[in-house]
Structures are given as C-alpha cells and as structure tokens.
Amino acid sequence: YYILSMLTITMLVFNSANTVFLLNVYLKTPKDNQGALSGDLGFAQEIMILATSFLWGLASDFTGRALVFACGFWLMSLGLILSS
C-alpha cells in the first residue's frame, strides 16, 4: 500500500511539473498567459478530483483496491502518452 501511494504521489507531482514543459514546447503558449492557464488547469484538476473521489471510493469498496489502483495508473499512463 505504501509503495503504491508513493508512486501515485510521484506521478501526480510529475504531471503538475510537466505542465509548464507542455505549455512551452508543444502548445507554444505565450509566457504572459502561462500563469493563468496553469491556474485554470489546476482548478479544473481539483474540481475533477472532488467530483470523482466519491465514485472511486465506491468502486474500491465493490471491486477492491487493486482494480482501482490499476485503473488509475492506466488512466495516468494514457494521459502521459497522449501528452507526449
């Protein structure tokens, strides 16, 4: 459990730090808009977390923690693949 939690936190921090790189290199966002855009993305991320954490908890209760962890890592991996 502790190793999976550490990996989850590591991937989430990487995604947050990678946002600036994606804005600069791939999206070519002007420097003066990057702060507002990063803030908006962070806000949208928090709203999604609040909206779906209850559903992930229910899924964990019914199917078990392992399947929920696997789905979460699969979704994060898919997001990283699509962003690169």
KEKE-3310 file (N, C-alpha, C; in steps of 0.2 Angstrom, whole numbers, plus 5000, padded with zeros to 4 digits):
npx = (5004:5010:5020:5013:5005:5016:5021:5009:5008:5021:5019:5008:5014:5024:5016:5010:5022:5026:5017:5021:5032:5025:5016:5026:5034:5026:5013:5016:5013:5011:5022:5016:5003:5004:5004:4990:4984:4990:4985:4971:4970:4975:4964:4953:4958:4957:4943:4939:4944:4937:4924:4925:4931:4922:4916:4926:4930:4918:4919:4931:4926:4917:4924:4937:4954:4965:4960:4956:4967:4975:4967:4968:4982:4983:4975:4982:4994:4989:4986:4999:5005:4997:5000:5013)
npy = (4994:5006:5008:5009:5021:5030:5030:5034:5048:5052:5052:5061:5073:5074:5076:5088:5096:5094:5101:5115:5112:5106:5117:5126:5119:5111:5117:5130:5141:5159:5167:5176:5172:5159:5158:5161:5151:5139:5140:5139:5126:5119:5122:5116:5102:5100:5101:5090:5080:5082:5079:5066:5058:5052:5042:5034:5029:5022:5012:5006:5000:4990:4983:4981:4987:4985:4984:4997:5005:5000:5004:5018:5020:5016:5026:5037:5034:5034:5047:5053:5047:5052:5066:5067)
npz = (5000:5004:4995:4983:4985:4986:4973:4966:4971:4966:4952:4951:4955:4945:4934:4937:4937:4924:4916:4913:4905:4894:4890:4886:4876:4867:4865:4863:4871:4875:4886:4895:4897:4903:4917:4921:4913:4918:4932:4929:4924:4935:4944:4937:4938:4952:4954:4947:4954:4966:4962:4957:4967:4976:4969:4965:4977:4980:4970:4974:4986:4981:4971:4975:4981:4972:4959:4957:4959:4948:4937:4939:4937:4924:4918:4921:4914:4901:4899:4900:4889:4878:4880:4875)
capx = (5000:5014:5024:5008:5004:5021:5021:5004:5010:5026:5016:5004:5019:5027:5011:5010:5028:5027:5013:5025:5035:5020:5014:5031:5036:5021:5007:5019:5009:5015:5024:5011:4997:5005:5002:4983:4982:4991:4980:4965:4971:4975:4957:4949:4960:4954:4936:4938:4946:4932:4918:4925:4934:4917:4914:4932:4929:4913:4922:4936:4923:4914:4929:4944:4958:4969:4957:4955:4974:4976:4963:4971:4988:4981:4972:4988:4999:4986:4987:5006:5006:4993:5003:5020)
capy = (5000:5012:5009:5012:5028:5034:5030:5039:5055:5054:5053:5067:5078:5074:5079:5095:5099:5093:5106:5120:5110:5105:5124:5129:5116:5108:5121:5136:5147:5164:5167:5180:5168:5153:5158:5160:5144:5134:5140:5136:5119:5116:5122:5110:5096:5099:5100:5083:5076:5082:5076:5059:5054:5048:5037:5030:5026:5016:5007:5002:4996:4985:4979:4980:4992:4983:4986:5004:5007:4998:5009:5025:5020:5016:5032:5042:5032:5036:5054:5054:5045:5057:5072:5067)
capz = (5000:5005:4989:4978:4987:4985:4966:4964:4973:4962:4946:4951:4955:4939:4930:4938:4935:4917:4913:4911:4899:4889:4888:4882:4870:4862:4864:4862:4874:4877:4893:4899:4898:4906:4924:4921:4910:4923:4937:4927:4924:4942:4947:4934:4941:4959:4953:4944:4960:4971:4959:4956:4973:4979:4964:4965:4983:4979:4965:4978:4990:4977:4967:4978:4980:4967:4952:4957:4958:4941:4933:4940:4934:4917:4915:4921:4909:4895:4899:4898:4882:4874:4880:4873)
cpx = (5004:5018:5019:5006:5010:5022:5015:5006:5016:5023:5012:5009:5022:5022:5010:5016:5029:5022:5016:5029:5030:5017:5019:5033:5031:5015:5010:5015:5013:5016:5019:5005:4998:5003:4994:4981:4984:4987:4973:4965:4971:4968:4953:4951:4957:4947:4935:4939:4940:4925:4919:4928:4928:4916:4920:4932:4924:4916:4927:4932:4920:4919:4935:4949:4963:4967:4957:4962:4976:4973:4966:4977:4987:4979:4978:4993:4996:4987:4994:5007:5003:4997:5010:5020)
cpy = (5006:5014:5012:5019:5032:5035:5035:5046:5057:5056:5059:5073:5079:5077:5086:5099:5099:5098:5112:5118:5109:5112:5127:5126:5114:5113:5128:5142:5153:5165:5171:5177:5161:5152:5157:5153:5138:5134:5138:5129:5115:5116:5117:5103:5095:5098:5093:5079:5076:5079:5069:5055:5049:5041:5032:5026:5020:5011:5003:4998:4990:4980:4977:4986:4991:4985:4994:5007:5006:5003:5016:5025:5020:5022:5038:5041:5034:5043:5056:5053:5050:5064:5072:5065)
cpz = (5000:4998:4983:4979:4985:4977:4963:4965:4968:4955:4946:4951:4949:4934:4931:4936:4927:4913:4910:4904:4893:4886:4884:4875:4865:4861:4862:4865:4876:4884:4898:4900:4902:4913:4924:4918:4915:4929:4935:4927:4931:4945:4944:4937:4948:4959:4951:4950:4965:4968:4958:4962:4976:4975:4964:4972:4983:4975:4969:4983:4987:4974:4970:4976:4973:4960:4951:4955:4950:4936:4933:4936:4926:4914:4915:4915:4902:4894:4897:4891:4877:4874:4877:4865)
residu = (TYR:TYR:ILE:LEU:SER:MET:LEU:THR:ILE:THR:MET:LEU:VAL:PHE:ASN:SER:ALA:ASN:THR:VAL:PHE:LEU:LEU:ASN:VAL:TYR:LEU:LYS:THR:PRO:LYS:ASP:ASN:GLN:GLY:ALA:LEU:SER:GLY:ASP:LEU:GLY:PHE:ALA:GLN:GLU:ILE:MET:ILE:LEU:ALA:THR:SER:PHE:LEU:TRP:GLY:LEU:ALA:SER:ASP:PHE:THR:GLY:ARG:ALA:LEU:VAL:PHE:ALA:CYS:GLY:PHE:TRP:LEU:MET:SER:LEU:GLY:LEU:ILE:LEU:SER:SER)
# end
